[in-house]
Amino acid sequence: MKASKQIKEEKDLKNKKRYKEGYRLVGNHSAVKICEYCKKSLTGKDVCYKNTFYGIESWRCVQMSPTFYCDHKCVFCWRNIDYTWPKWQGQVDDPKLIVDESIKAHIEYLQGFKGNKNAVEKRLKEMEKPLHFAISLTGEPTMYPKLPEMIDYLKKKGLTSFLVTNGTIPGMVKKLIKHQPTQLYISVYGPNKEIYQKTANPIAGDSWEKLHKSLSMLPKFKRTTIRLTLVKGINMIKPELYANLIDKYKPMFVECKGYVWVGHSRERLMIENMPTHHEIMEFAKKIEKKSSYKVIDEKKESRVALLVRKDFKGRKMDFSGL
């Protein structure tokens, strides 16, 4: 076994690399990183697709994760998948500490925009009071043992929570039924087990089966999304099988999101694996033809299309009560 000194040195080295990559560490296992659309929104240039689709204010959104641990090594991941680990290790931080310190780190990071002549004054003031948590930065958030308490604390503070999970920990997804995030995303990386295994590289052999257990619980949540991260030549195939899966589990929304050739993913994939927005839209329309869902919106800059059930009405969210 490694000596504690060596373990500490390795951890410190990783943390230095993370800091250089733009992460701000929170507690023992959480992190914040400012989304590029958050920065762009502060200068009035652009907003995140969640702003376009659901009304989220990008300049008031904290992008974070309660863990770096993950049980997948996805080929398209822009993060360093050497950080992945199949199970929890070490200390478990208090949810209140994670939320409060994440907000603090987020606001501190953005203070430099107060000196930017192009910054929108109203948004600068609102930036100081975040409204939304995008729990999707890195790792697999459902590995955090106190995630239900964290979701409850966000609600208590008047913050929304957009939780993204790979669905391989159905036990935690089940717990969240009584501690619901504002919107639950379950990522699906392939239309069948073979393509899923090739794309996600899950550490556990039964991940595909666990994913389906989680998907089966979608009807018990108020707002749900199946997200397809589509990689050209890898998993952007067989739209009819994606359509079958979507119709089976009936999420409120489906997002077809194109892979972007950035970060560490460039070590595993080619730029040719990055689909154009036109290709994403064509793929989404093929799903539309084979399912009970329809394409209702898109954001070209993010290479993403939004589908909803053909009988569904409304999708924007009302944050006036927060």
ROFI-996706 format. One record per residue (C-alpha): z, y negated, x; residue in one letter. Coordinates in steps of 0.1 Angstrom, whole numbers, plus 2048, in hexadecimal, padded with zeros to 3 digits. Example, Ala and Ser with C-alpha at 12.3 -4.5 7.8 and 13.67 -1.06 7.14 Angstrom:
84E82D87BA 84780B889S 
% end
This chain:
800800800M 7F97DC80BK 8177C8817A 8227AC801S 81879281BK 7F579F81CQ 7F279F7F6I 7FF77B7F5K 7E5771810E 7C97817FDE 7D47707DCK 7D674E7EED 7B37537FCL 7A575B7DAK 7B773D7CAN 7A87267E4K 7857337DCK 78B72F7B7R 79770B7BDY 7767037D0K 7637127B2E 7736F979BG 79070E78DY 7B26FE788R 7CC71A788L 7E871A76FV 80872E774G 803751783N 7E375D772H 7D274275DS 7B8729765A 7A570A758V 7826FF761K 7706E1753I 7516EA740C 7316D774BE 72C6CD726Y 74F6BE725C 7456A8743K 7236A0733K 733697712S 74A67E722L 72C66A72ET 71966F70DG 6FE68571DK 7026A570AD 71A6BC6F7V 7216E16F7C 70F6F86DEY 7316FD6CDK 7306D86C5N 70D6DC6B7T 7146FC6A3F 7386F8698Y 7426D369DG 7586D96BCI 75D6B96D0E 7536C26F3S 7686A6703W 7876B46F3R 7836D86FCC 7976EB717V 784708727Q 79D721734M 7A9745737S 7CB754738P 7C076E752T 7A777576EF 7AA79A767Y 78C7AB757C 7827CF750D 75C7C7752H 7457BF770K 7287B175CC 7087AD770V 70378A761F 72677C767C 72575B77AW 748762786R 7527777A5N 756799796I 76B7A47B5D 7887937A2Y 7867AD786T 7A27C6780W 7A47E0764P 7C97DA75BK 7E47C075CW 7F87BB77BQ 8177A7783G 82878B771Q 82078074DV 82375A748D 83074A729D 81573F710P 82471C70CK 822717732L 7FE722733I 7F370B716V 8066ED721D 7FD6F0746E 7D86F773DS 7D76D6729I 7E76C4746K 7CF6D2760A 7B16CB749H 7BB6A6744I 7C36A1769E 7A16AE773Y 78F69675DL 7A1676768Q 78566D77FG 76E666761F 78364775AK 771637778G 74F64276BN 73C62475EK 72763B747N 74664B736A 74A646711V 76B63370CE 7736436EBK 76E6666F8R 78365E717L 7A0656701K 79B6756ECE 79868A70BM 7BD684711E 7C56976F1K 7B26B96F1P 7AB6CA6D0L 79A6EA6DAH 7A17076F1F 78271C6FCA 79473C708I 77574971AS 77673C73EL 77B75C752T 78977F750G 791791730E 7AA77C71CP 7B6799706T 7C67A8725M 7E078D724Y 7FE79E713P 80A77F701K 7E97736F3L 7F57746CEP 81275D6D7E 7FA7466EAM 7E37436CCI 80173B6B6D 80C7206CDY 7EA7106CEL 7EB70F6A7K 80D6FF6A9K 8006E46BFK 7E26DE6A8G 7C86ED6BFL 7AC7036B6T 7A57236CAS 7837326D1F 78B7546E0L 7707696F1V 77678E6F8T 7627AB703N 7737C06E9G 7807DC700T 7A47D76F7I 7A47DF6D1P 7CA7E16D1G 7CD7BC6D9M 7B17B36C0V 7C57C56A5K 7E47B06AEK 7D07906ABL 7C8797686I 7EB78967FK 7E776E69AH 7C3763694Q 7B074C6ACP 79B73169BT 77B7456A3Q 77A7676B3L 75C7706C9Y 7547946D2I 73A7976EDS 7217B46EAV 70E7BB70AY 6F57D56FEG 6E77E46DEP 6F08076E8N 708818700K 6EF81D71CE 6E47F971EI 7087ED719Y 714802736Q 6F87F574CK 6FF7D0744T 7257CF741A 72E7E875CN 74F7EF74AP 76B7FF75FI 777815743A 760831737G 76882C713D 762807711S 74480A6F9W 75981D6E0E 7768046E4K 75D7E86DEL 7537F76BDH 7787FA6B2K 77C7D56B8S 75C7CD6A6L 7687E1688S 7857C8684M 76E7AA681L 7717A965AP 7967A365EK 791782670F 78876165FK 76E754678R 75B76D68ET 73E76D6A5T 72B7896B7I 71D77A6D7R 6FF7896E8L 6FB77E70DT 6D7787712L 6C9790734V 6A3794737K 6997B6743G 6BD7C473FI 6CB7C171CN 6B27AA70AM 6A17C76FAI 6A27DC6DAK 6AA7BF6C1P 6A97D76A5E 6C87E96B3L 6DB7C86B7Y 6D17C1693A 6E07E2687N 7007DC69AL 7037B968CI 6FD7C4668D 7177E066DK 7337C9677Y 7297A9664K 73678D67AP 73576A66BM 71F75E688F 70876D6A2V 70075A6C2E 6E37646D7C 6EA7556F9K 6D3756717G 6DF760739Y 6DE744752V 6D874B777W 6F673A786V 71574179BG 71B7647A8H 702774790S 6E77697A8R 6F47847C0E 6EB79E7A6R 6CE791791L 6AD77F796M 6A475E787I 68A771773E 6A7781760N 6AE75F750M 69D75C72EP 68E73C722T 69A72C703H 67A7356F2H 67F7596FBE 6A37586EDI 6967496CCM 67B7646CAE 69577F6CFF 6AD7706B5A 69076F69CK 68A7946A2K 6AE79B69AI 6AA78567BE 68D79A66FK 6A17BB673K 6C27AF665S 6D379C649S 6D877E660Y 6C375F665K 6BE746681V 6CC724676I 6D1710696D 6CA70F6BBE 6D26FB6DBK 6B66FB6F4K 6CB6EE711E 6E370C70DS 6C8726705R 6DA7316E6V 6D27386C2A 6EA73B6A5L 6E6754689L 6FA757669V 6F976F64BR 6DE765634K 6F775F617D 70E74A62DF 714725626K 72570D63EG 72F710662R 73D6EE66EK 7636EC671M 77A6D1664D 7926C567EF 79F6A766BS 7C06B8664G 7C86BD689L 
% end
